[in-house]
């Protein structure tokens, strides 16, 4: 895992490069590299995981009359299969890094190489003789890749902060960006960087920048297909895909560990990794987060029926892992607000971000790579909104059924139609869902729900996991994001996924015998949050300071009176997802205010 950046058709003074590289250090502290070729400059910051000696970047290869130079952030999980194929085609290798394999794959197959890759990646390749840049991002969107067309040239980077470090780029927010922050946030429109004229290469997309023009296309999306396997065969197929994805993602030349929440997804990953490590005579390191006084203050709810601690201990005892606890205080969370905003370059998921940022810092003390259970809920239908008939029947994003409350916050300076803005984005995603003719109404709706979650909610969680972990130079892998799992499950009928009327029933059945039944059959519980009232008081004090300042930048976007009314009301719907309620709304507003100040954001509406 690394940080990448580059520019084509733009001046690149040494001072500029140093400033941009400094913004990349947290993602790649082990090494840095610069490549220059006339119109093109490529930058790289390296977090060395595979072949520390032989995987330095930018990496250059001359093949069949062309010279290619690569900057790459990611990990390939089919490196050896691809290497064997390339050797059979006449390629030779100097090391064993996936970077070298990717570079040779592009030299051999061109843009079509992306269809051969199983992994998480964002990369740029400069073709010296053709004078063109190729950009690509992995199918699911695990690794970030932002860009800006600027003064006739192109800037690209792993994070927005690197683009903003270019001296003539300004941090600006237009009406659409403001609407995203308040009406959709912490989600954002696919392909949008929220900042004006900063965009993101969408998942499953790639393309060329040449002669001043950028042409991107989609090389992968979820496609519906007829499912002909029996339930029993489907269970076996799922078990193979999940286990294979996890084992592939254990590849590393440095120590690895796993996040362990005691829930189904992280426990599956931990059980398989622990078994693999035991077969090598090694003991797996596992990591969990908890909150001071949560044993006193935890309140069960529809979304969070029980706390994690007992289930974590059960898994640790069952698998004999080398376990580490991180216990966070309300002060730890409150103090991480600024760093979490800087890590994401945008306001995020409030204390769900803050806690992960602090947690990753602790994990990095022990390992450089960790596996985590994100995205099983989107793919297997685990969220409450998949199974709640009322929410499922409602139009609009199921994790944010509060457009009216949100819209009431915006100042009159934002003139767009609030409801139409949200519903247009929602309806477009529904229309884009690939669904076979003759599909029943229930199946049609469930496929729309999967695509909505895949294109929106999952991207917010992947943003969160990448930025919070890489801020502390921790590489986190997400095996449930293996595209083979996503492709296969999209075509599996809902009645299989909802086996025995339980969320992720198919996945639970597929791992029978792998986990203790108390964990395997445990009702879904989301990422834990603190219930300590001190946290709410801390963020309320922060927000009150902003309310006491009529010149605070927050009031350029939202009405202070509307904020007061919102915080005094009791909405039946969380702000976003399952956990963002009053304390998290306050923290999110504080993040917006800090973000506007820290990035010196200029409003353009």
C-alpha positions in Angstrom: 0.0 0.0 0.0 1.2 3.4 -0.9 0.5 7.0 -2.0 0.6 7.9 -5.6 0.4 11.3 -7.4 1.3 12.8 -10.7 0.8 15.6 -13.2 0.8 15.9 -16.9 1.1 19.1 -18.8 1.8 21.2 -15.7 5.0 22.8 -14.4 6.5 20.9 -11.5 9.0 22.9 -9.5 11.1 21.1 -6.8 9.3 23.1 -4.1 6.0 21.9 -5.4 7.0 18.3 -5.5 8.4 18.5 -2.0 5.1 19.9 -0.8 3.0 17.3 -2.5 5.3 14.5 -1.3 4.9 15.7 2.3 1.1 15.2 2.1 1.8 11.6 1.0 4.1 10.6 3.8 1.5 9.0 6.2 0.5 6.6 3.4 4.0 5.8 2.4 6.6 6.4 5.1 9.1 3.7 4.0 10.4 5.3 0.8 9.7 8.0 -1.8 10.4 8.4 -5.5 10.1 10.9 -8.3 10.0 10.3 -12.1 10.2 13.1 -14.7 9.8 12.9 -18.4 9.1 16.2 -20.1 5.4 16.8 -19.7 4.9 14.1 -17.0 5.9 13.9 -13.4 5.1 10.9 -11.2 5.4 10.8 -7.4 5.3 7.8 -5.0 5.4 7.3 -1.2 5.8 3.6 -0.3 4.5 1.5 2.5 6.6 -1.7 1.9 4.6 -4.9 2.3 5.8 -7.2 -0.5 9.5 -7.4 -1.7 10.8 -4.4 0.2 14.0 -4.4 -1.7 12.7 -5.1 -5.2 9.4 -3.2 -5.3 10.6 0.4 -5.3 8.6 3.0 -7.4 8.2 4.7 -9.7 9.1 1.5 -11.6 10.1 1.6 -15.3 10.1 -1.1 -18.0 11.0 -1.0 -21.7 9.0 -3.6 -23.7 8.3 -4.0 -27.4 9.5 -0.5 -28.3 7.7 1.4 -25.5 8.9 2.6 -22.1 6.4 2.4 -19.3 6.6 3.9 -15.8 4.2 2.9 -13.0 3.1 4.4 -9.7 0.8 2.0 -7.9 -1.2 1.8 -4.6 -2.6 -1.5 -3.8 -2.2 -5.3 -3.6 -2.8 -8.0 -6.1 -4.0 -11.4 -4.8 -3.5 -13.3 -8.0 0.1 -12.2 -8.5 1.6 -15.7 -9.0 -1.0 -16.9 -11.5 -0.4 -13.7 -13.5 3.4 -14.0 -13.2 3.2 -17.5 -14.6 1.1 -16.4 -17.6 3.5 -13.5 -18.3 6.6 -15.8 -18.1 5.0 -18.1 -20.7 4.7 -15.0 -22.9 8.4 -14.2 -22.6 8.6 -11.9 -19.7 11.3 -12.1 -17.0 11.2 -10.7 -13.5 13.9 -9.2 -11.2 12.0 -9.5 -7.9 8.8 -11.0 -6.5 6.7 -7.8 -6.0 3.2 -7.5 -7.4 4.3 -4.0 -8.6 6.6 -5.6 -11.2 3.9 -8.1 -12.3 1.4 -5.3 -12.8 3.8 -3.3 -14.9 4.6 -6.3 -17.1 0.9 -7.1 -17.4 0.2 -3.6 -18.7 3.1 -3.8 -21.1 1.7 -7.1 -22.4 -2.1 -6.5 -22.4 -2.5 -2.7 -22.3 -5.7 -1.4 -20.8 -7.2 -4.9 -20.8 -4.8 -5.9 -18.0 -7.4 -4.5 -15.5 -9.7 -7.4 -16.3 -7.1 -9.9 -15.3 -6.4 -8.3 -11.8 -7.8 -9.7 -8.6 -6.9 -7.1 -6.0 -7.3 -3.6 -4.6 -5.6 -1.0 -6.6 -5.2 2.5 -8.0 -2.4 3.2 -10.4 -1.0 5.5 -13.1 1.2 4.4 -16.0 3.1 6.8 -18.3 3.9 5.7 -21.8 7.0 7.7 -22.8 6.8 7.4 -26.6 3.0 7.7 -26.9 3.1 10.5 -24.3 -0.1 9.4 -22.6 -1.1 8.5 -19.1 -3.3 5.5 -18.1 -5.3 5.6 -14.9 -7.2 2.7 -13.3 -9.0 1.9 -10.1 -10.1 -1.5 -8.7 -13.6 -2.9 -9.3 -15.0 -2.3 -5.9 -13.3 1.0 -5.0 -11.2 -0.1 -2.1 -8.2 2.2 -3.1 -8.8 5.9 -3.8 -7.9 7.8 -6.9 -8.8 11.5 -7.3 -8.0 13.9 -10.2 -8.4 17.5 -11.4 -8.2 18.9 -14.9 -6.2 22.0 -14.4 -4.9 24.7 -16.7 -4.9 22.3 -19.7 -3.2 19.5 -17.8 -4.1 16.8 -15.2 -3.3 16.3 -11.6 -4.1 13.0 -9.9 -3.4 11.6 -6.4 -4.5 9.0 -3.8 -5.9 11.8 -1.6 -7.4 15.2 -2.2 -4.9 17.0 0.1 -2.1 16.2 -2.4 -4.0 17.8 -5.3 -4.7 20.9 -3.1 -0.9 21.1 -2.4 -0.4 22.2 -6.0 0.3 25.9 -5.8 -2.4 27.2 -8.3 -5.2 24.9 -7.0 -7.7 26.5 -4.7 -10.1 24.7 -2.3 -13.5 25.7 -3.5 -17.1 24.6 -2.8 -19.9 25.2 -5.2 -23.7 24.7 -4.6 -23.5 21.0 -5.6 -20.7 20.4 -3.1 -22.6 22.2 -0.3 -25.7 20.1 -1.1 -23.7 16.9 -0.9 -22.3 17.8 2.6 -25.7 18.5 4.1 -28.2 16.4 2.0 -26.0 13.3 1.4 -23.1 13.6 3.8 -21.0 11.8 4.8 -21.8 10.1 1.5 -21.1 11.8 -1.8 -22.1 11.5 -5.4 -20.3 8.8 -7.3 -17.2 10.3 -8.9 -17.4 13.5 -6.9 -14.6 14.8 -4.6 -17.1 17.4 -3.2 -14.5 20.1 -3.7 -15.3 22.1 -6.9 -13.8 20.5 -10.0 -12.0 17.7 -8.1 -13.3 14.3 -9.1 -12.7 10.6 -8.3 -12.1 7.8 -10.8 -15.1 5.7 -10.1 -14.7 2.0 -9.0 -14.3 -0.3 -12.0 -13.2 2.5 -14.3 -10.0 3.3 -16.2 -8.9 5.5 -19.1 -6.3 7.7 -20.8 -5.2 11.3 -20.5 -3.5 12.4 -23.8 -3.4 15.6 -25.8 -5.1 17.5 -23.0 -8.2 15.2 -23.0 -9.2 12.7 -20.3 -11.3 9.7 -21.5 -12.5 7.3 -18.8 -14.7 4.2 -19.2 -16.2 1.6 -17.0 -14.6 -1.9 -17.4 -16.7 -3.6 -14.7 -20.1 -3.4 -13.0 -22.4 -5.8 -11.2 -24.3 -7.8 -13.9 -27.3 -9.9 -13.2 -27.2 -13.6 -14.3 -29.5 -16.5 -14.0 -28.7 -18.6 -10.9 -29.0 -22.3 -11.5 -27.3 -23.8 -8.5 -29.3 -25.5 -5.7 -29.2 -24.0 -2.3 -26.7 -26.7 -1.1 -24.4 -26.0 -4.0 -24.7 -22.2 -3.4 -23.7 -22.7 0.2 -20.6 -24.7 -0.9 -19.7 -22.1 -3.6 -20.0 -19.3 -1.0 -17.8 -21.1 1.5 -15.1 -21.7 -1.2 -15.1 -18.1 -2.4 -15.0 -16.6 1.1 -12.2 -18.9 2.3 -10.2 -18.4 -0.9 -10.5 -14.7 -0.8 -9.3 -14.6 2.9 -6.4 -16.9 2.3 -5.2 -15.0 -0.8 -5.3 -11.7 1.2 -2.9 -13.1 3.8 0.0 -12.7 1.4 2.6 -10.5 3.1 6.3 -10.2 3.8 5.5 -8.4 7.1 3.4 -9.4 10.1 -0.4 -9.4 9.7 -3.4 -9.4 12.1 -7.2 -9.1 12.0 -9.8 -6.8 13.3 -12.1 -8.8 15.7 -15.5 -7.4 16.7 -17.1 -10.7 17.7 -19.5 -10.3 14.9 -20.0 -12.8 12.0 -17.8 -11.2 9.4 -14.7 -10.4 11.4 -15.0 -13.7 13.2 -15.0 -15.6 9.8 -11.9 -13.8 8.7 -10.2 -14.4 12.1 -11.0 -18.1 12.2 -9.6 -18.8 8.7 -6.5 -16.7 9.3 -5.9 -18.3 12.7 -6.1 -21.7 11.1 -3.6 -20.8 8.4 -1.2 -19.3 10.9 -1.5 -22.3 13.2 -0.5 -24.6 10.3 2.7 -22.5 9.9 3.4 -22.8 13.6 2.5 -19.1 14.2 -0.1 -17.3 16.3 -2.5 -14.7 14.9 -2.6 -11.3 16.4 -6.2 -9.9 16.8 -7.4 -6.5 17.7 -10.6 -5.1 19.3 -11.9 -1.7 20.3 -14.0 -0.9 23.3 -15.0 2.3 25.2 -14.5 3.3 28.8 -17.6 2.8 30.9 -19.6 1.1 28.0 -20.4 -1.7 30.4 -22.3 1.0 32.5 -23.9 3.0 29.7 -24.5 0.6 26.8 -28.2 0.7 25.7 -29.5 -2.0 23.5 -31.5 -0.8 20.4 -33.0 -2.1 17.2 -29.7 -1.4 15.4 -27.3 -2.4 18.2 -28.9 -5.3 20.2 -25.9 -6.3 22.3 -22.3 -5.3 23.0 -19.3 -7.1 21.6 -17.0 -7.9 24.5 -18.4 -11.4 25.4 -18.3 -12.5 21.8 -14.8 -11.3 21.3 -13.6 -13.2 24.4 -15.4 -16.3 23.1 -13.5 -16.1 19.8 -10.2 -15.4 21.4 -10.6 -18.4 23.7 -11.7 -20.6 20.9 -8.9 -19.7 18.5 -6.1 -18.9 21.0 -5.1 -15.7 19.3 -2.7 -13.1 20.6 -5.2 -10.5 21.4 -4.9 -6.7 22.0 -7.7 -4.5 23.4 -7.9 -0.8 22.7 -10.1 1.1 25.2 -11.0 4.6 24.2 -12.3 7.4 26.4 -14.7 10.2 25.3 -11.7 12.5 25.3 -9.9 10.2 22.9 -12.8 10.5 20.5 -13.3 14.2 20.8 -9.6 14.9 20.3 -9.5 12.9 17.1 -12.1 15.1 15.4 -9.6 17.3 13.6 -7.2 14.5 12.6 -10.1 12.3 11.3 -11.3 15.2 9.1 -7.8 15.8 7.7 -7.4 12.1 7.1 -10.5 11.9 5.0 -10.1 15.5 3.6 -13.8 15.8 4.2 -16.3 15.7 7.1 -17.0 12.0 7.9 -18.9 9.6 10.1 -18.2 11.5 13.3 -17.0 9.3 16.2 -17.3 6.2 14.0 -14.3 7.7 12.2 -12.7 9.1 15.3 -12.6 5.8 17.1 -11.3 3.9 14.0 -8.5 6.5 13.6 -7.4 6.0 17.2 -7.8 2.2 17.0 -5.6 2.0 13.9 -2.9 4.0 15.6 -2.8 1.3 18.3 -2.9 -1.6 15.8 0.0 -0.1 13.9 2.2 -0.6 16.9 2.0 -4.4 16.4 1.4 -5.1 12.7 1.6 -3.4 9.3 -1.2 -5.3 7.7 -4.7 -6.2 9.0 -7.7 -7.9 7.5 -11.2 -6.5 8.2 -14.8 -7.6 7.6 -16.2 -4.6 5.7 -18.7 -5.1 2.9 -20.2 -8.4 3.7 -23.5 -6.6 4.8 -23.8 -4.9 1.4 -23.2 -8.1 -0.6 -25.1 -10.6 1.6 -27.9 -8.3 2.6 -27.1 -7.8 6.3 -28.3 -4.3 7.0 -31.7 -3.8 8.7 -33.0 -1.8 5.7 -32.7 -4.9 3.5 -35.1 -6.8 5.7 -37.4 -4.0 7.0 -40.5 -3.9 4.7 -41.3 -0.3 5.6 -37.8 1.0 4.7 -37.5 -1.3 1.7 -40.7 0.1 0.3 -39.7 3.7 0.8 -38.1 5.7 -2.0 -34.8 7.4 -1.2 -31.6 6.2 0.3 -32.5 3.7 3.0 -29.7 4.7 5.3 -30.7 8.4 5.2 -34.5 8.8 5.3 -34.3 12.4 6.6 -34.0 14.7 3.5 -36.6 17.1 5.0 -34.6 17.5 8.2 -31.3 17.9 6.4 -32.8 20.3 3.8 -34.1 22.6 6.5 -30.6 23.2 7.7 -29.3 24.7 4.4 -29.1 28.5 4.1 -31.1 30.3 1.4 -27.8 30.8 -0.5 -28.2 27.2 -1.7 -31.1 27.5 -4.1 -31.3 24.0 -5.6 -34.4 21.8 -4.9 -33.4 19.7 -1.9 -35.8 16.8 -2.5 -35.1 16.7 -6.2 -31.3 16.7 -5.7 -31.5 13.6 -3.5 -34.1 11.8 -5.5 -32.4 12.3 -8.8 -29.3 10.7 -7.5 -31.3 7.9 -5.9 -33.3 7.2 -9.1 -30.3 7.3 -11.3 -28.6 4.5 -9.3 -31.8 2.5 -9.4 -32.0 2.8 -13.1 -28.4 1.8 -13.5 -29.0 -1.5 -11.6 -28.6 -4.4 -14.0 -31.7 -6.7 -13.7 -32.7 -9.6 -16.0 -36.1 -9.3 -17.8 -38.9 -11.2 -16.0 -37.4 -10.7 -12.6 -40.0 -10.7 -9.8 -40.8 -7.4 -8.1 -39.2 -8.5 -4.8 -36.0 -9.6 -6.6 -35.9 -6.4 -8.6 -36.1 -4.3 -5.4 -33.5 -6.4 -3.7 -31.0 -6.0 -6.6 -31.7 -2.2 -6.6 -31.0 -2.3 -2.8 -27.7 -4.1 -3.4 -26.6 -1.7 -6.1 -27.6 1.3 -4.0 -25.5 0.0 -1.1 -22.7 -1.0 -3.4 -22.4 2.4 -5.1 -23.1 4.6 -2.1 -23.1 3.3 1.5 -20.2 0.8 0.9 -18.1 3.6 -0.6 -18.5 5.7 2.5 -17.3 2.8 4.6 -14.4 2.0 2.3 -13.4 5.7 2.3 -13.4 5.6 6.1 -11.4 2.4 6.4 -8.8 3.4 3.9 -8.2 7.0 5.2 -8.3 6.2 8.9 -5.9 3.3 8.6 -3.5 4.8 6.1 -3.3 8.0 8.2 -1.3 5.8 10.5 0.5 3.8 7.7 -1.6 0.7 8.4 -2.7 -1.4 5.4 -6.2 -2.8 5.8 -7.5 -5.5 3.5 -11.2 -6.4 3.0 -11.6 -9.9 1.8 -15.4 -9.6 1.3 -14.6 -7.1 -1.4 -13.2 -9.8 -3.6 -15.0 -9.0 -6.9 -15.7 -12.7 -7.4 -17.9 -12.8 -4.3 -19.7 -9.6 -5.4 -20.3 -11.0 -8.9 -21.6 -14.3 -7.7 -23.8 -13.0 -4.9 -25.5 -10.4 -7.1 -27.2 -13.2 -9.0 -28.1 -15.3 -6.0 -31.9 -15.1 -5.2 -33.0 -13.2 -2.0 -34.6 -16.3 -0.6 -31.2 -17.9 -0.4 -29.5 -14.9 1.1 -32.3 -14.6 3.7 -32.1 -18.3 4.7 -34.2 -19.0 7.8 -35.3 -15.4 7.9 -32.0 -14.2 9.4 -29.7 -11.5 8.0 -26.9 -13.0 6.0 -28.5 -16.4 6.5 -26.7 -17.8 3.5 -23.3 -16.8 4.8 -24.1 -18.1 8.3 -25.0 -21.5 6.7 -21.8 -21.5 4.7 -19.6 -21.2 7.7 -21.3 -23.9 9.8 -18.6 -25.6 11.9 -16.1 -22.8 11.4 -17.4 -20.6 14.3 -19.0 -21.3 17.7 -22.8 -21.1 17.1 -23.2 -18.3 19.6 -21.1 -16.2 17.2 -22.3 -17.7 14.0 -26.0 -17.0 14.9 -25.5 -13.8 16.7 -27.8 -11.0 15.5 -26.0 -8.3 13.5 -24.5 -5.5 15.5 -22.7 -2.6 13.8 -19.3 -1.1 14.5 -19.4 -0.2 18.2 -19.9 3.4 19.5 -19.6 4.9 22.9 -22.7 5.4 25.0 -20.9 7.5 27.6 -22.8 10.7 28.1 -19.5 12.5 28.6 -18.9 12.2 24.9 -22.2 13.9 24.0 -21.3 16.7 26.4 -17.9 17.2 24.9 -19.2 17.6 21.4 -22.1 19.7 22.6 -19.5 22.1 24.1 -17.6 22.2 20.8 -20.8 23.0 18.9 -21.8 25.6 21.5 -18.6 27.4 20.9 -19.4 27.5 17.2 -23.0 28.7 17.9 -21.6 31.5 20.1 -19.5 32.7 17.1 -21.7 34.4 14.4 -18.7 34.5 12.2 -18.0 30.8 12.3 -17.7 29.4 8.7 -20.4 26.8 9.4 -23.1 29.4 9.2 -22.2 30.1 5.5 -23.8 26.6 4.8 -26.4 26.1 7.5 -28.7 28.1 9.7 -27.8 28.3 13.4 -31.5 28.5 14.3 -32.3 25.4 12.2 -29.4 23.5 13.8 -30.8 24.3 17.3 -34.3 23.1 16.3 -32.9 19.9 14.8 -30.9 19.1 17.9 -34.0 19.6 20.1 -36.2 17.3 18.0 -36.4 13.5 18.0 -36.2 12.2 14.5 -37.2 8.5 14.0 -34.3 8.1 11.5 -30.6 8.3 12.2 -28.7 11.0 10.3 -26.8 8.3 8.3 -26.5 4.6 8.6 -27.5 3.0 11.9 -25.5 5.0 14.5 -25.5 8.7 13.6 -27.9 10.4 16.0 -27.7 13.5 18.1 -24.1 13.2 19.4 -22.9 12.3 15.9 -24.9 15.0 14.2 -23.2 17.6 16.5 -19.8 16.1 15.8 -20.5 16.1 12.0 -21.4 19.8 12.1 -18.2 20.5 14.1 -16.3 18.6 11.4 -17.8 20.8 8.7 -16.8 24.0 10.5 -13.2 22.7 11.1 -13.0 21.5 7.5 -14.0 24.9 6.1 -11.4 26.6 8.3 -8.6 24.2 7.9 -8.8 23.9 4.1 -9.5 27.6 3.6 -12.6 26.6 1.6 -13.9 29.4 -0.7 -17.6 29.3 -1.4 -18.6 29.7 -5.0 -22.4 30.1 -4.9 
